[in-house]
Structures are given as structure tokens and as C-alpha cells.
Amino acid sequence: MRHRLCLTLLLGAAGLAACLPMRAGPTPAEPAPAVQPSPTPQPEVTTPQYSPLTAATPPIVLEPPIALPSVTPTPPQVGLPLETLAILAPGPGSQVSSPLYVRGFGGPSFNQRVHFRLLGEDGRLLSQATTYLFSFPGNPGRFIATLPFQIDRVAEEGRLEVSVDSVRDGQRSHLSTVSLVLLSAGSAHVFPAPHGAEKLTVFSPRPDQYITGGKVTIDGAGWAESDLPLVAEVLDRQGVSIGQAEFRLTSNEPGVLGTFRVEVAYQVDHYQQGKVVVYELGKAIPGLAHLAAVDVMLAQ
């Protein structure tokens, strides 16, 4: 009886446990739904409306902000010495009245002499003078001069010539010029000039070089004031021309630096001193605009 009661209690407890709900464990969280990006608003495309062009519509000029590069020729890289005979005042284009005051630097020269000539626009001689270098013999130095002149017109073009002589033989070895405006009345306006590079330089032959074969090749550089051809000459010991040839600079443009090479044939009877000379002729006023010479020894 007792055993039957215990069995009945056990069965009842088991049935009661089966009816009770089971404890639920933690439920895994569901993944959050993906957030869709909101669409980017697109700008509204509109077609521009242009006003009709009329005669009163102002023009619009579009220009580049910087200048476009242009192709320019490269000048020859040539080292030139200082001008042998520099006219420092008056400078080019000066308006001068009488008397004309000249100052400069150059040389050396035979017996230190410096020669001056003032020409009118037709080439007539208006004034001339000779002074001396302020230096020891055989050295370059300063020079000054005063040239009185007289003209009939109120103004005219003129040219001042300054020259020195070779220390070896006393013949002219260098000549420089400057273009001026000559006044008979009014105020003078004198411009200074720098001591710049030699206008016509002879690189070859060198001073006292021995020349033979009846032909000399002259190399040099410089610039010209006009489009006229330059002239090369060979002079004998008396200064007489025994050979001549015309030539042009490689630049072939007035005022632009260029080089040159010219061959001059000559004839001499015996071995002697001589000169190789290159010069430029004046265009507006007759005569020489510039001259440079080199003393050489000549043989046939």
C-alpha cells in the first residue's frame, strides 16, 4: 500500500513537470536591414538663352593672359674688345651748337696725336683740329677738343670724325664717328655715350702676323649702321691699296651683331710692312663711318 502511494506521487510529479513550459535561452539578434543611401539630387539642366545680337551689342575681345613665345634668331656669341677710340660726348643724336666740345678715351697713337673733323650733311668740312692723349707715350688715354663751326641753316645733320695713327708708321689706324644735329641757333641737347664694344673687330690676322701667298683671309665681327656692304683692303707700306674686296656681316641687318670672313688678293714686289683694313662707308653723309686696321708683314 505504501509502495503504491509512492509510485502514484512520482507519476503525478512527472506529469506536472511535463506540463510546465521550458525556459527559453537568449534569442540571437536579427541583422539590421541595410540602409539604402538617399539619391543625390542632380542639378537641373537648363539650356542657356542668348539674346539676339544687334548693332548695339558691345564686342568682347578675348586675349591670352601672357604673350605667346615667338621664334627669334639667336645672336652669335662673340666676345668683342672695348672700342679702341670711344667718343663719350657728344653721344649719337645730340643737338650741338658752336663751339662743339668733344671728350673721349682711346689710343695709343703715334706721338699721342688725336685728329678731329666735323662734316656737314653734304660732306663739306666745317671744322678740324688735332689734340693729344692725356697718357704716357704708347698708352691709351683721355682726350678733349673744341671745334668751332658755322652753318647757314638753322639746323642740319652732321658727323664728327675722331681718328688716331699707328704707333709703328704714323698712318691712320682707327677711326670712330658719331652722327649729330648741328644748330646755328637754339639750345643744345648733348647726350653722353658709354664706352662700349668695338664696332668692327679683326680677329685674324693678328698684329705683325706674316702674310704670304698673295691672299689674306680676314675674320672678324661687329655691326653696321646701314645696309651698305663693308670693305676690306690690304695697304702697302706707303698706305696705298694693293687689294680690295666687299663683304657683309652674317646678320645682314643694321645694328645687329654678326661675324664675317673675307678673302682679299694682293700683289707686292718685295717683303714689306703693310696693313689689313676693314671699314664702313657712311650712307647719308659721304666718307667713312668706321675704320679698324691691323699692322701686318706682307710677302708675295
C-alpha positions in Angstrom: 0.0 0.0 0.0 2.8 2.3 0.9 4.7 1.4 -2.3 1.6 2.1 -4.4 1.2 5.5 -2.9 4.8 6.5 -3.6 4.5 5.4 -7.2 1.4 7.4 -7.6 3.1 10.5 -6.3 6.1 10.1 -8.6 3.9 9.7 -11.7 2.0 12.8 -10.7 5.1 14.9 -10.3 6.4 13.7 -13.7 3.2 14.7 -15.4 3.2 18.1 -13.7 6.8 18.7 -14.9 5.9 17.8 -18.5 3.1 20.4 -18.4 5.3 23.2 -17.2 6.9 25.4 -20.1 10.6 25.1 -20.7 12.8 28.2 -20.0 13.9 29.8 -23.3 17.6 30.8 -23.8 18.8 34.1 -25.3 17.5 34.6 -28.9 20.2 35.8 -31.4 19.5 39.3 -32.7 18.4 39.5 -36.2 20.7 41.5 -38.6 19.6 45.1 -39.1 18.4 45.9 -42.5 20.9 47.6 -44.8 20.4 51.4 -45.1 20.0 52.5 -48.7 21.8 55.8 -49.5 19.5 58.5 -50.4 19.8 59.6 -54.1 22.0 62.6 -54.8 19.9 65.4 -56.2 21.0 66.1 -59.8 21.2 69.8 -60.9 18.6 70.8 -63.2 20.0 71.1 -66.8 18.8 74.1 -68.5 19.5 75.4 -72.0 21.0 79.0 -71.8 19.0 81.5 -73.6 21.1 84.0 -75.6 19.9 87.4 -76.5 19.8 88.2 -80.2 22.9 90.1 -81.5 22.2 93.6 -82.6 24.4 96.5 -83.9 24.4 97.9 -80.3 25.8 94.7 -78.8 29.3 95.5 -77.4 32.1 93.3 -78.7 34.1 91.1 -76.3 37.8 90.6 -77.1 39.4 87.5 -75.6 43.2 87.7 -75.2 45.7 85.2 -73.7 46.9 86.3 -70.3 50.5 86.1 -71.4 52.3 86.8 -74.6 52.9 83.7 -76.7 56.6 82.9 -77.3 57.9 83.9 -80.7 60.8 82.4 -82.5 63.7 84.9 -82.6 67.2 84.3 -84.0 69.9 83.7 -81.5 72.7 86.3 -81.9 76.2 84.9 -82.3 78.1 84.5 -79.0 81.1 86.7 -79.8 83.5 88.3 -77.3 84.3 91.8 -78.5 87.0 94.0 -77.0 86.3 97.6 -75.9 86.2 100.3 -78.5 89.7 101.4 -79.4 88.5 105.0 -79.8 85.4 105.9 -77.8 83.6 109.2 -78.3 82.0 109.7 -74.8 80.4 113.1 -75.6 78.6 114.2 -77.6 76.6 110.9 -78.0 74.6 109.9 -81.0 71.7 112.1 -81.9 73.0 115.1 -79.8 72.0 118.6 -80.8 75.1 120.8 -80.7 75.9 124.4 -81.3 79.2 126.1 -81.8 81.7 125.6 -80.4 81.5 121.8 -80.2 83.1 120.2 -77.1 84.4 116.7 -77.6 85.7 114.3 -75.0 86.6 110.6 -75.1 89.1 107.8 -74.5 91.3 105.8 -76.8 94.7 105.1 -78.3 97.5 104.6 -78.3 98.5 106.8 -81.1 101.7 108.0 -82.9 103.1 110.9 -80.9 99.9 110.8 -78.8 98.0 112.7 -81.6 94.2 112.6 -82.0 92.6 114.1 -85.1 89.1 115.6 -85.3 86.9 116.6 -88.3 83.4 117.9 -88.4 81.4 117.3 -91.6 78.1 118.9 -92.8 75.3 116.9 -94.3 76.7 117.2 -97.8 80.2 116.1 -96.7 81.8 119.6 -96.6 84.4 120.2 -93.9 83.2 122.5 -91.2 86.0 122.3 -88.7 89.1 120.3 -87.8 91.6 120.1 -85.0 94.4 117.9 -83.6 95.0 117.4 -79.9 96.9 114.9 -77.7 96.1 112.0 -75.4 96.5 112.5 -71.7 98.7 109.5 -71.1 102.2 108.2 -71.2 103.6 107.5 -74.7 102.4 104.2 -76.2 99.3 104.0 -73.9 95.7 104.9 -74.3 94.3 107.9 -72.5 91.6 110.6 -72.3 91.3 113.3 -75.0 89.3 116.6 -75.3 88.8 119.0 -78.1 86.9 122.2 -79.0 85.6 122.6 -82.6 84.0 125.9 -83.6 81.8 125.7 -86.7 79.4 127.8 -88.7 76.4 126.8 -90.8 73.9 128.8 -92.9 70.8 126.9 -92.0 69.1 126.7 -88.6 69.9 123.0 -88.3 71.4 120.3 -90.4 72.8 116.8 -90.0 76.5 116.4 -89.3 79.1 113.8 -88.5 82.1 114.0 -86.1 85.2 112.0 -87.0 87.9 111.1 -84.5 91.0 109.2 -85.5 94.4 108.0 -84.2 97.6 106.9 -86.0 99.6 103.7 -85.9 102.4 103.8 -83.4 104.6 101.9 -85.9 104.3 104.0 -89.1 102.2 107.1 -88.2 99.4 106.2 -90.7 95.8 106.2 -89.7 94.9 103.0 -87.8 91.5 103.7 -86.3 88.5 106.0 -86.9 85.3 106.4 -85.0 82.3 108.7 -85.8 79.1 109.9 -84.3 76.0 111.4 -86.0 74.9 114.8 -84.7 72.4 117.6 -85.4 74.2 120.9 -85.9 72.4 124.0 -84.7 73.1 127.7 -85.6 70.5 128.8 -83.1 68.6 127.3 -80.1 69.6 125.3 -77.1 71.9 122.4 -77.3 71.0 118.9 -76.0 74.1 116.8 -75.5 73.7 113.1 -74.7 76.5 111.1 -73.2 77.7 107.7 -74.7 79.1 104.7 -72.9 82.5 103.1 -73.6 81.1 100.1 -75.4 82.4 97.3 -77.5 84.4 97.7 -80.7 82.2 98.2 -83.7 84.4 96.3 -86.2 86.9 93.9 -84.7 89.5 91.9 -86.7 90.3 88.6 -85.1 92.6 87.3 -87.8 95.2 88.1 -89.0 96.9 89.1 -85.7 99.1 92.2 -85.3 102.5 91.8 -87.0 101.5 88.4 -88.5 103.5 87.3 -91.5 101.2 87.1 -94.6 102.3 85.3 -97.8 100.8 83.7 -100.9 99.2 86.8 -102.4 95.9 86.3 -100.5 94.8 87.0 -96.9 91.8 85.7 -95.1 90.2 88.2 -92.7 88.0 87.0 -89.8 86.1 89.3 -87.5 82.8 90.5 -86.0 80.8 93.7 -85.4 77.8 95.5 -86.6 77.0 98.2 -89.2 74.8 101.3 -89.2 73.3 100.8 -92.7 72.7 98.1 -95.3 75.7 99.1 -97.4 78.4 96.4 -97.9 81.6 96.7 -95.8 85.0 97.0 -97.4 88.3 95.1 -96.7 91.6 96.4 -98.0 95.3 95.5 -97.9 97.6 98.5 -97.9 101.4 98.6 -98.6 104.0 100.4 -96.6 103.0 103.8 -98.1 99.4 103.3 -97.4 98.4 102.6 -101.0 95.7 100.0 -101.6 97.0 96.8 -103.2 93.9 94.7 -102.8 90.2 95.2 -102.0 87.0 93.2 -101.5 83.5 93.9 -100.3 81.7 91.8 -97.8 78.6 91.6 -95.5 78.1 90.5 -91.9 76.3 87.3 -91.3 73.5 89.2 -89.5 72.9 91.3 -92.7 70.8 93.7 -90.6 71.8 97.2 -89.4 72.6 97.4 -85.8 72.7 93.6 -85.3 75.9 91.9 -84.2 77.3 89.5 -86.8 80.6 87.8 -87.9 82.4 88.0 -91.2 85.1 86.2 -93.3 86.5 87.7 -96.4 89.5 86.9 -98.7 91.5 89.7 -100.3 94.0 89.1 -103.0 97.0 91.4 -103.2 100.3 91.9 -105.0 103.6 93.1 -103.7 107.1 93.2 -105.2 109.1 92.5 -102.1 108.7 91.8 -98.3 107.4 94.9 -96.5 105.2 96.2 -93.8 101.6 96.7 -94.5 98.1 96.9 -93.1 94.8 95.0 -93.2 91.9 97.4 -93.0 88.1 97.0 -92.7 85.8 99.9 -92.8 82.2 101.0 -93.2 81.1 103.8 -95.6 78.6 106.4 -94.5 75.2 106.3 -96.2 73.7 109.8 -95.6 76.9 111.7 -95.4 79.9 110.8 -97.7 83.0 109.4 -96.1 83.9 106.8 -93.6 81.6 105.8 -90.7 84.2 103.5 -89.0 87.6 102.0 -89.7 89.8 99.5 -88.0 93.3 98.4 -89.1 95.9 95.7 -88.2 99.6 96.1 -88.9 101.0 93.0 -90.7 104.1 91.9 -92.7 103.4 91.2 -96.4 105.2 89.0 -98.9 104.1 87.7 -102.3 
